[in-house]
Amino acid sequence: MNEDFMMIKLGLLLACVFTISLAYKCDPRIKEYNWPNSKDCQSYYHCVNGTATEDKCVTLFRKFNRETLKCDWTWKVNCSAEPHLPVPDAEEVKPKDPPAEPSEPAHEYVPHQPDPVPERSDSKEVKPKDPPAEPSEPAHEYVPHQPDPVPERPDSKEVKPKDPPAEPSEPAHEYVPHQPDPVPERPDSKEVKPKDPPAEPSEPAHEYVPHQPDPVPESPVNEVDGSLYPA
């Protein structure tokens, strides 16, 4: 009896799950999104890669918002609003890599090789001629300059160059004292001697005179008593 009841219960559960899974079919173009349940304003379907699972806003005073497709406060939710399906995800298109530019090979130094000379059957080995040696310049030695010789003429005699005329030398200046011009004499004039200047008066010689004291005046005598009056 218990086994039969358990089987019935399991069958009902599977039927409910199958019914729920068939209640809403997810859009495979959208990777992940939520969609409201038309029978309950608090439950919704959560779709991931085309598979739907039922979920519910369990927080108090929370319901599923049909406009934002998220759980929201009750006073913000309008259960009669028409939901809108999100925009399908665009397929990720990776940009193509630009064509790789041809890489230039590294320039390695290659010494120049002379072109081979083709051999002839009737020709002998010819050695290349050495290039002509460049003439070496002799060492420059110092040679003093020599004046050009003057050609001699058979009919000419040796002519000595004339000495330049000597410049007149100025005589040495000797000191000659100045002499007053002589006064011409007249035939009718006699020799006049200059007069002597008048002699200056000579002061008499001062003789020493000794100092003489002043004489003392005599005091008058009183005839009555014979005393002297005061001077």
C-alpha positions as CSV (number, residue, x, y, z in Angstrom):
1,M,0.0,0.0,0.0
2,N,2.8,2.4,0.9
3,E,4.7,1.4,-2.2
4,D,1.7,2.2,-4.4
5,F,1.3,5.5,-2.8
6,M,4.9,6.4,-3.3
7,M,4.7,5.5,-7.0
8,I,1.6,7.6,-7.5
9,K,3.3,10.5,-5.7
10,L,6.4,10.2,-7.9
11,G,4.3,10.0,-11.0
12,L,2.4,13.2,-10.1
13,L,5.7,15.0,-9.4
14,L,7.1,14.0,-12.8
15,A,4.0,15.1,-14.5
16,C,4.1,18.5,-12.8
17,V,7.7,18.9,-13.8
18,F,6.9,17.9,-17.4
19,T,4.0,20.3,-17.4
20,I,6.1,23.2,-16.1
21,S,8.8,22.5,-18.6
22,L,6.3,22.6,-21.4
23,A,4.4,25.7,-20.1
24,Y,7.0,28.1,-21.6
25,K,9.4,27.5,-24.4
26,C,12.6,29.6,-24.2
27,D,14.0,31.4,-27.2
28,P,17.2,29.7,-28.2
29,R,18.6,32.9,-29.7
30,I,18.9,34.5,-26.3
31,K,21.6,33.0,-24.0
32,E,20.0,33.8,-20.6
33,Y,16.9,35.8,-19.6
34,N,13.8,35.8,-17.3
35,W,10.2,35.6,-18.4
36,P,7.0,36.1,-16.2
37,N,4.6,33.4,-15.4
38,S,1.1,34.3,-16.8
39,K,-0.6,32.5,-13.9
40,D,1.4,33.9,-11.0
41,C,2.8,37.5,-10.6
42,Q,5.4,36.3,-8.1
43,S,6.9,33.4,-10.1
44,Y,8.8,33.5,-13.4
45,Y,10.8,31.3,-15.8
46,H,14.6,31.5,-15.9
47,C,15.9,30.5,-19.4
48,V,19.5,29.4,-19.9
49,N,20.6,28.2,-23.4
50,G,17.0,27.4,-24.4
51,T,16.1,25.5,-21.2
52,A,13.4,26.9,-18.8
53,T,13.3,26.4,-15.0
54,E,10.6,28.0,-12.8
55,D,11.7,30.3,-10.1
56,K,10.0,32.6,-7.5
57,C,10.6,35.9,-5.8
58,V,10.7,34.6,-2.2
59,T,11.6,37.9,-0.5
60,L,8.7,39.6,1.4
61,F,6.9,42.4,-0.5
62,R,8.7,41.4,-3.7
63,K,7.1,40.4,-7.0
64,F,8.3,39.8,-10.6
65,N,8.3,43.1,-12.6
66,R,7.1,42.4,-16.2
67,E,8.8,45.6,-17.5
68,T,12.3,45.1,-16.1
69,L,12.0,41.2,-16.0
70,K,13.4,41.2,-12.4
71,C,12.1,40.9,-8.9
72,D,11.0,44.3,-7.6
73,W,9.0,45.9,-4.8
74,T,5.3,45.2,-4.8
75,W,4.3,48.9,-5.2
76,K,6.5,49.1,-8.3
77,V,5.1,46.0,-10.0
78,N,2.2,46.0,-12.6
79,C,1.1,42.4,-13.0
80,S,-1.1,43.3,-16.1
81,A,1.8,44.9,-18.0
82,E,2.8,43.3,-21.3
83,P,6.4,41.9,-21.1
84,H,8.9,42.5,-23.9
85,L,11.4,39.8,-25.0
86,P,15.0,41.0,-24.8
87,V,16.9,41.6,-27.9
88,P,18.5,38.4,-29.2
89,D,22.3,38.2,-28.6
90,A,24.2,38.9,-31.8
91,E,26.6,36.2,-32.8
92,E,30.0,37.1,-31.7
93,V,32.0,37.9,-34.7
94,K,35.7,38.0,-34.2
95,P,37.4,40.5,-36.3
96,K,39.7,39.0,-38.9
97,D,43.3,39.4,-38.3
98,P,44.9,41.7,-40.9
99,P,47.1,39.9,-43.3
100,A,50.6,39.5,-42.0
101,E,53.1,41.8,-43.7
102,P,55.9,39.8,-45.4
103,S,58.8,40.1,-43.1
104,E,62.0,41.1,-44.8
105,P,64.9,38.7,-44.3
106,A,67.7,40.0,-42.2
107,H,70.4,41.5,-44.4
108,E,73.6,39.5,-43.9
109,Y,76.9,40.8,-45.2
110,V,78.0,38.8,-48.2
111,P,81.4,39.6,-49.5
112,H,81.5,40.3,-53.3
113,Q,82.7,37.4,-55.3
114,P,84.2,38.1,-58.8
115,D,82.3,36.5,-61.6
116,P,84.0,33.3,-62.8
117,V,85.7,33.4,-66.2
118,P,84.4,30.7,-68.5
119,E,87.1,28.4,-69.7
120,R,87.7,27.6,-73.3
121,S,89.0,24.3,-74.7
122,D,91.5,26.0,-76.9
123,S,92.6,28.6,-74.5
124,K,95.4,28.4,-72.0
125,E,95.4,29.6,-68.5
126,V,95.9,33.3,-68.5
127,K,97.1,34.9,-65.3
128,P,95.6,38.3,-64.7
129,K,98.1,41.1,-65.1
130,D,99.2,43.0,-62.1
131,P,97.9,46.6,-62.1
132,P,100.6,49.1,-63.0
133,A,102.4,50.4,-60.0
134,E,101.6,53.9,-59.2
135,P,104.7,56.2,-59.5
136,S,106.0,57.1,-56.1
137,E,106.7,60.7,-55.6
138,P,110.3,61.6,-54.6
139,A,110.8,63.1,-51.1
140,H,110.7,66.8,-51.3
141,E,114.0,68.2,-50.2
142,Y,114.5,71.9,-49.3
143,V,116.4,73.7,-52.0
144,P,117.3,77.3,-51.3
145,H,116.3,79.8,-54.0
146,Q,119.2,80.8,-56.3
147,P,119.0,84.1,-58.2
148,D,119.0,83.7,-61.9
149,P,122.5,84.4,-63.4
150,V,122.8,87.5,-65.5
151,P,124.1,86.7,-69.0
152,E,127.4,88.3,-70.0
153,R,127.8,90.1,-73.2
154,P,131.1,89.9,-75.1
155,D,131.3,93.6,-75.8
156,S,130.3,94.7,-72.4
157,K,132.5,95.5,-69.5
158,E,131.8,95.0,-65.9
159,V,129.9,98.0,-64.8
160,K,129.9,98.7,-61.1
161,P,126.8,100.3,-59.8
162,K,127.1,103.9,-58.9
163,D,127.0,104.8,-55.2
164,P,124.0,106.9,-54.4
165,P,124.8,110.6,-53.8
166,A,125.6,111.3,-50.2
167,E,123.1,113.3,-48.3
168,P,124.5,116.8,-47.1
169,S,125.3,116.5,-43.4
170,E,124.2,119.3,-41.2
171,P,127.0,121.0,-39.1
172,A,127.0,120.4,-35.4
173,H,125.3,123.3,-33.5
174,E,127.7,125.0,-31.1
175,Y,126.5,127.2,-28.3
176,V,127.4,130.9,-29.0
177,P,126.6,133.4,-26.2
178,H,124.5,136.4,-27.2
179,Q,126.5,139.6,-27.8
180,P,124.8,142.9,-27.5
181,D,124.7,145.0,-30.6
182,P,127.5,147.7,-30.6
183,V,126.3,151.3,-30.3
184,P,127.6,153.4,-33.3
185,E,129.7,156.3,-32.3
186,R,129.1,159.8,-33.5
187,P,132.0,162.0,-34.6
188,D,130.7,165.1,-32.7
189,S,129.9,163.3,-29.5
190,K,132.2,163.1,-26.5
191,E,132.4,160.3,-24.0
192,V,129.9,160.8,-21.3
193,K,130.5,159.1,-18.0
194,P,127.4,158.1,-16.1
195,K,126.7,159.9,-13.0
196,D,127.0,158.2,-9.6
197,P,123.7,157.6,-7.8
198,P,123.1,159.9,-4.7
199,A,124.3,158.3,-1.5
200,E,121.7,157.1,0.8
201,P,121.7,158.9,4.3
202,S,123.4,156.8,6.9
203,E,121.8,156.5,10.3
204,P,124.1,157.5,13.2
205,A,125.4,154.8,15.4
206,H,123.5,154.2,18.6
207,E,125.6,154.7,21.7
208,Y,124.8,153.0,25.0
209,V,123.5,155.6,27.6
210,P,123.0,154.1,31.1
211,H,119.7,154.7,32.9
212,Q,119.5,157.5,35.4
213,P,116.9,157.2,38.2
214,D,114.4,160.0,38.5
215,P,115.2,162.7,41.2
216,V,113.2,162.6,44.4
217,P,111.4,165.9,45.2
218,E,112.0,167.4,48.6
219,S,109.1,167.6,51.1
220,P,108.2,171.0,52.6
221,V,109.0,171.6,56.3
222,N,106.4,172.9,58.8
223,E,107.8,176.0,60.2
224,V,105.8,175.7,63.5
225,D,107.0,172.4,64.8
226,G,109.5,171.5,62.2
227,S,107.7,168.4,60.9
228,L,107.5,167.4,57.3
229,Y,104.3,167.8,55.4
230,P,103.1,164.8,53.6
231,A,104.0,164.7,50.1
